[in-house]
């Protein structure tokens, strides 16, 4: 077990991301589209993706949730034919929630570690894994500009949006 030498305060967690993550995870649990373990992973993923100062991570998560919920309602008869062990309400487990959100979650954590100096991700992820970049300040630089941070911010944002094929890091201007 690794013991981290850092102080963690409840005030480090923002209220709005916590409320939105709680509402979405609670909604999924109440409608039985999430198992209790799935709701826990959804809550953790929600807080993680809604907390960075760059809102595209959280907005993409909410859109994915809403579109996925709607698609499940519209295509439930087809889904029942395709899925082995299909349950009417969906009832996604922790592993399903994690598998569906893992690339966006990883991109969000790496972006936060690199571009938000005092974030929990920047304190937890080793500097060998993440090279700190220019701190993100929305009025100073665009996170999807290929000219900034050698394109790393752009790549991570596009991966979190599901645009992995367009997210290659480029040093060309």
WOMORA-V330938 format. One record per residue. RES is the residue in three letters. OMEGA is omega as a letter, one per 20 degrees, with the letter a starting at -180 (999 if undefined). Layout:
res/omega
RES/OMEGA
RES/OMEGA
This chain:
res/omega
UNK/r
UNK/r
UNK/a
UNK/r
UNK/r
UNK/r
UNK/r
UNK/a
UNK/r
UNK/r
UNK/r
UNK/r
UNK/a
UNK/a
UNK/a
UNK/r
UNK/r
UNK/r
UNK/a
UNK/r
UNK/r
UNK/a
UNK/a
UNK/r
UNK/r
UNK/r
UNK/r
UNK/r
UNK/a
UNK/a
UNK/a
UNK/r
UNK/r
UNK/r
UNK/r
UNK/r
UNK/r
UNK/r
UNK/r
UNK/r
UNK/r
UNK/r
UNK/r
UNK/r
UNK/r
UNK/r
UNK/a
UNK/a
UNK/r
UNK/a
UNK/a
UNK/r
UNK/r
UNK/a
UNK/a
UNK/r
UNK/a
UNK/r
UNK/r
UNK/r
UNK/a
UNK/r
UNK/r
UNK/r
UNK/a
UNK/r
UNK/r
UNK/r
UNK/r
UNK/r
UNK/r
UNK/r
UNK/a
UNK/a
UNK/a
UNK/r
UNK/r
UNK/r
UNK/r
UNK/r
UNK/a
UNK/a
UNK/r
UNK/r
UNK/a
UNK/r
UNK/a
UNK/a
UNK/a
UNK/r
UNK/a
UNK/a
UNK/r
UNK/a
UNK/r
UNK/r
UNK/a
UNK/a
UNK/a
UNK/a
UNK/a
UNK/a
UNK/r
UNK/r
UNK/r
UNK/r
UNK/r
UNK/r
UNK/r
UNK/r
UNK/r
UNK/r
UNK/a
UNK/a
UNK/r
UNK/a
UNK/a
UNK/a
UNK/r
UNK/r
UNK/a
UNK/r
UNK/a
UNK/a
UNK/a
UNK/a
UNK/r
UNK/a
UNK/a
UNK/r
UNK/a
UNK/r
UNK/r
UNK/a
UNK/a
UNK/r
UNK/a
UNK/a
UNK/a
UNK/r
UNK/a
UNK/a
UNK/r
UNK/r
UNK/r
UNK/a
UNK/a
UNK/r
UNK/a
UNK/r
UNK/a
UNK/r
UNK/r
UNK/a
UNK/a
UNK/r
UNK/a
UNK/r
UNK/a
UNK/r
UNK/r
UNK/a
UNK/a
UNK/a
UNK/r
UNK/a
UNK/a
UNK/a
UNK/a
UNK/r
UNK/r
UNK/r
UNK/999
